[in-house]
Amino acid sequence: MHRFVAAVAVGLSAVAIAGCGSGSGAATCAQFNAMDSDGKRAEVAAVLKDRNARNSSDTEVRGKVDTVVGSCAPDSQRDKLVKDLLP
């Protein structure tokens, strides 16, 4: 029984972490750095859509991804939210 409960807890934690990185706009730099390029674009696009109330162009999203990659590079930024690092 304890193994089942532990397995469920681990599964739910993974879903929660994955949810933060699937374009929610609430990912930390640590989560952002662990994402693949599609995940990073989705995260940045979600933040921009929330701010601008419209979908951003691919060019704009790619440029902002580059900005966030640079801003998230220092380990001291790992707990910062991506949405707080976008100008």
Short mmCIF file of the C-alpha atoms (twelve columns), coordinates in Angstrom:
data_MODEL
# 
_entry.id   MODEL 
# 
loop_
_atom_site.group_PDB 
_atom_site.id 
_atom_site.type_symbol 
_atom_site.label_atom_id 
_atom_site.label_alt_id 
_atom_site.label_comp_id 
_atom_site.label_asym_id 
_atom_site.label_seq_id 
_atom_site.Cartn_x 
_atom_site.Cartn_y 
_atom_site.Cartn_z 
_atom_site.pdbx_PDB_model_num 
ATOM 1  C CA . MET A 1  0.000  0.000  0.000   1 
ATOM 2  C CA . HIS A 2  2.821  2.398  0.850   1 
ATOM 3  C CA . ARG A 3  4.442  1.792  -2.527  1 
ATOM 4  C CA . PHE A 4  1.188  2.620  -4.288  1 
ATOM 5  C CA . VAL A 5  0.791  5.865  -2.354  1 
ATOM 6  C CA . ALA A 6  4.409  6.794  -3.056  1 
ATOM 7  C CA . ALA A 7  3.975  6.042  -6.755  1 
ATOM 8  C CA . VAL A 8  0.853  8.200  -6.933  1 
ATOM 9  C CA . ALA A 9  2.615  11.050 -5.115  1 
ATOM 10 C CA . VAL A 10 5.566  10.926 -7.500  1 
ATOM 11 C CA . GLY A 11 3.219  10.837 -10.494 1 
ATOM 12 C CA . LEU A 12 1.245  13.833 -9.295  1 
ATOM 13 C CA . SER A 13 4.440  15.779 -8.634  1 
ATOM 14 C CA . ALA A 14 5.631  15.085 -12.162 1 
ATOM 15 C CA . VAL A 15 2.320  16.257 -13.590 1 
ATOM 16 C CA . ALA A 16 2.472  19.451 -11.533 1 
ATOM 17 C CA . ILE A 17 6.009  20.223 -12.660 1 
ATOM 18 C CA . ALA A 18 5.227  19.408 -16.276 1 
ATOM 19 C CA . GLY A 19 2.157  21.615 -16.084 1 
ATOM 20 C CA . CYS A 20 4.295  24.567 -15.091 1 
ATOM 21 C CA . GLY A 21 6.367  24.123 -18.167 1 
ATOM 22 C CA . SER A 22 3.647  23.669 -20.714 1 
ATOM 23 C CA . GLY A 23 2.967  27.264 -21.509 1 
ATOM 24 C CA . SER A 24 1.444  28.315 -18.215 1 
ATOM 25 C CA . GLY A 25 3.579  31.402 -17.774 1 
ATOM 26 C CA . ALA A 26 4.504  30.304 -14.245 1 
ATOM 27 C CA . ALA A 27 7.743  28.415 -14.883 1 
ATOM 28 C CA . THR A 28 10.907 29.201 -12.979 1 
ATOM 29 C CA . CYS A 29 14.260 29.521 -14.710 1 
ATOM 30 C CA . ALA A 30 15.201 26.051 -13.463 1 
ATOM 31 C CA . GLN A 31 12.092 24.609 -15.115 1 
ATOM 32 C CA . PHE A 32 12.593 26.727 -18.232 1 
ATOM 33 C CA . ASN A 33 16.197 25.590 -18.624 1 
ATOM 34 C CA . ALA A 34 15.064 21.954 -18.478 1 
ATOM 35 C CA . MET A 35 12.510 22.426 -21.290 1 
ATOM 36 C CA . ASP A 36 13.075 21.542 -24.917 1 
ATOM 37 C CA . SER A 37 12.878 24.339 -27.484 1 
ATOM 38 C CA . ASP A 38 9.150  23.780 -28.094 1 
ATOM 39 C CA . GLY A 39 8.433  24.035 -24.377 1 
ATOM 40 C CA . LYS A 40 10.451 27.237 -24.089 1 
ATOM 41 C CA . ARG A 41 8.567  28.791 -27.005 1 
ATOM 42 C CA . ALA A 42 5.229  27.746 -25.498 1 
ATOM 43 C CA . GLU A 43 6.154  29.236 -22.131 1 
ATOM 44 C CA . VAL A 44 7.228  32.572 -23.597 1 
ATOM 45 C CA . ALA A 45 4.226  32.674 -25.935 1 
ATOM 46 C CA . ALA A 46 1.894  32.145 -22.957 1 
ATOM 47 C CA . VAL A 47 3.456  35.041 -21.048 1 
ATOM 48 C CA . LEU A 48 3.264  37.328 -24.067 1 
ATOM 49 C CA . LYS A 49 -0.338 36.365 -24.779 1 
ATOM 50 C CA . ASP A 50 -1.287 37.043 -21.163 1 
ATOM 51 C CA . ARG A 51 0.371  40.476 -21.291 1 
ATOM 52 C CA . ASN A 52 -0.730 41.564 -24.740 1 
ATOM 53 C CA . ALA A 53 -4.098 39.790 -25.021 1 
ATOM 54 C CA . ARG A 54 -3.057 38.498 -28.443 1 
ATOM 55 C CA . ASN A 55 -0.847 35.850 -29.993 1 
ATOM 56 C CA . SER A 56 2.677  37.040 -30.728 1 
ATOM 57 C CA . SER A 57 4.496  36.386 -33.979 1 
ATOM 58 C CA . ASP A 58 6.983  33.526 -34.165 1 
ATOM 59 C CA . THR A 59 9.778  36.049 -34.647 1 
ATOM 60 C CA . GLU A 60 8.818  37.932 -31.492 1 
ATOM 61 C CA . VAL A 61 8.541  34.709 -29.471 1 
ATOM 62 C CA . ARG A 62 11.940 33.449 -30.690 1 
ATOM 63 C CA . GLY A 63 13.553 36.766 -29.772 1 
ATOM 64 C CA . LYS A 64 12.057 36.721 -26.297 1 
ATOM 65 C CA . VAL A 65 13.119 33.069 -25.806 1 
ATOM 66 C CA . ASP A 66 16.688 34.164 -26.503 1 
ATOM 67 C CA . THR A 67 16.306 36.943 -23.931 1 
ATOM 68 C CA . VAL A 68 15.009 34.539 -21.281 1 
ATOM 69 C CA . VAL A 69 17.725 31.965 -22.031 1 
ATOM 70 C CA . GLY A 70 20.327 34.664 -21.330 1 
ATOM 71 C CA . SER A 71 18.540 35.939 -18.240 1 
ATOM 72 C CA . CYS A 72 18.118 32.431 -16.817 1 
ATOM 73 C CA . ALA A 73 21.750 31.426 -17.431 1 
ATOM 74 C CA . PRO A 74 23.156 32.438 -14.024 1 
ATOM 75 C CA . ASP A 75 22.395 29.826 -11.371 1 
ATOM 76 C CA . SER A 76 21.339 32.644 -9.033  1 
ATOM 77 C CA . GLN A 77 18.262 33.144 -11.253 1 
ATOM 78 C CA . ARG A 78 16.994 29.541 -10.995 1 
ATOM 79 C CA . ASP A 79 14.015 30.490 -8.772  1 
ATOM 80 C CA . LYS A 80 12.980 33.565 -10.779 1 
ATOM 81 C CA . LEU A 81 9.775  33.331 -12.788 1 
ATOM 82 C CA . VAL A 82 10.124 33.574 -16.540 1 
ATOM 83 C CA . LYS A 83 7.303  36.113 -16.689 1 
ATOM 84 C CA . ASP A 84 9.267  38.413 -14.352 1 
ATOM 85 C CA . LEU A 85 12.328 38.316 -16.610 1 
ATOM 86 C CA . LEU A 86 10.581 39.330 -19.824 1 
ATOM 87 C CA . PRO A 87 10.763 43.052 -20.584 1 
# 
